[in-house]
Amino acid sequence: SPSLTSPSLTSPSLTSPSPLSSPCLLNLFRKESETDESASSQDDNKPQNNKKQILFSKQMRRSFLVSSSLAILTNIGLAVAAPPGFKRIPTQFIAAIADPQSSSGDTAREWGLWTVDPGPRGVYLKDYKKDLQSKGNRAPAGWTFDEKDWWVEEHGLIMEAPAFPLEAGRYIVTGGRLVTTILDVRDDGRWSLDKGVLYDVTHLPCRSARYTPKGGVGSATGSPLTARQSDFPVKPGAEMPPVEGCDKLDYAVLFVIGKEVV
């Protein structure tokens, strides 16, 4: 897991203390808290109808800080050395669907991979008409929105879809908490963790869901137009909200911080 201590080289199953014990990360939290406190008196003088927006901005900033810090600390831990036969890679993100309490299964053909963080490249639900629908479904970041199959993350950002299926291989995965271990993915869709269960390597603040419209494409039913921005942000570990007219699948998000050298 994210730690300034290098992972053990004696076993591909890795564990380390919670990243919240890191002085570096605690300093980041302290600075963020001081920033919020210094701004609080100014916030009190702002109009009431702006206070929700101010609170939401603070929540997003804090969530981004925590997620990014965990990923950075994890990479620092692997920068010195990785388990034998593995190499460190820039953080990638697996979208996984399976029983959270399982340590193996056969659903990996339904798993996807984001090689870059899709959040900053996303479009807010409230900006769907302006930034996607009116632009031929082409996002400002260059990806294409699929009206028949679309993704949303915990802050109400429409995301690009991950690449399917997740390639067979062995990955170092973590949820940024207590467990960092090896995920083994086979060509036939079988997968297994060397240590723990899927929940242990799920990054709880990152929520993601896949929505498929029940109605016809282009209708008001089953599109980002029927999603409620008030349902966001989603609490860590909670299910993503339903969208009227859509079927929904919730996916766990795993950090990938290393891969076996083939």
VENWOTA-V715984 format. One record per residue. N is the residue number from 1. OMEGA is omega as a letter, one per 40 degrees, with the letter a starting at -180 (999 if undefined). Layout:
{{N OMEGA} {N OMEGA}}
This chain:
{{1 a} {2 a} {3 i} {4 i} {5 a} {6 i} {7 i} {8 i} {9 a} {10 a} {11 i} {12 i} {13 a} {14 i} {15 i} {16 a} {17 i} {18 i} {19 a} {20 i} {21 a} {22 i} {23 a} {24 a} {25 i} {26 i} {27 i} {28 i} {29 a} {30 i} {31 i} {32 i} {33 i} {34 i} {35 i} {36 a} {37 a} {38 a} {39 a} {40 a} {41 i} {42 a} {43 a} {44 a} {45 a} {46 i} {47 a} {48 a} {49 i} {50 a} {51 i} {52 a} {53 i} {54 i} {55 a} {56 i} {57 i} {58 i} {59 i} {60 a} {61 a} {62 a} {63 i} {64 i} {65 a} {66 a} {67 a} {68 a} {69 i} {70 i} {71 a} {72 a} {73 i} {74 a} {75 i} {76 a} {77 a} {78 a} {79 a} {80 a} {81 i} {82 i} {83 a} {84 i} {85 a} {86 i} {87 i} {88 i} {89 i} {90 a} {91 i} {92 a} {93 i} {94 i} {95 a} {96 i} {97 a} {98 i} {99 a} {100 a} {101 a} {102 i} {103 i} {104 i} {105 a} {106 a} {107 a} {108 i} {109 i} {110 i} {111 i} {112 a} {113 i} {114 i} {115 i} {116 a} {117 a} {118 a} {119 a} {120 a} {121 a} {122 i} {123 i} {124 i} {125 a} {126 a} {127 a} {128 a} {129 a} {130 a} {131 i} {132 a} {133 a} {134 a} {135 a} {136 i} {137 i} {138 a} {139 i} {140 i} {141 i} {142 i} {143 a} {144 i} {145 i} {146 a} {147 a} {148 a} {149 a} {150 a} {151 i} {152 i} {153 a} {154 i} {155 a} {156 i} {157 i} {158 a} {159 i} {160 i} {161 i} {162 i} {163 i} {164 e} {165 i} {166 a} {167 i} {168 i} {169 i} {170 a} {171 i} {172 a} {173 i} {174 i} {175 a} {176 i} {177 a} {178 a} {179 i} {180 a} {181 a} {182 i} {183 i} {184 a} {185 a} {186 a} {187 a} {188 i} {189 i} {190 i} {191 i} {192 i} {193 i} {194 a} {195 i} {196 i} {197 a} {198 i} {199 a} {200 a} {201 i} {202 i} {203 a} {204 i} {205 i} {206 i} {207 i} {208 i} {209 a} {210 a} {211 i} {212 a} {213 i} {214 i} {215 i} {216 i} {217 a} {218 i} {219 i} {220 i} {221 i} {222 i} {223 i} {224 i} {225 a} {226 i} {227 a} {228 i} {229 a} {230 i} {231 a} {232 e} {233 i} {234 a} {235 i} {236 i} {237 a} {238 i} {239 i} {240 a} {241 i} {242 i} {243 a} {244 i} {245 a} {246 i} {247 a} {248 i} {249 i} {250 i} {251 i} {252 i} {253 i} {254 i} {255 i} {256 a} {257 i} {258 a} {259 i} {260 i} {261 a} {262 999}}
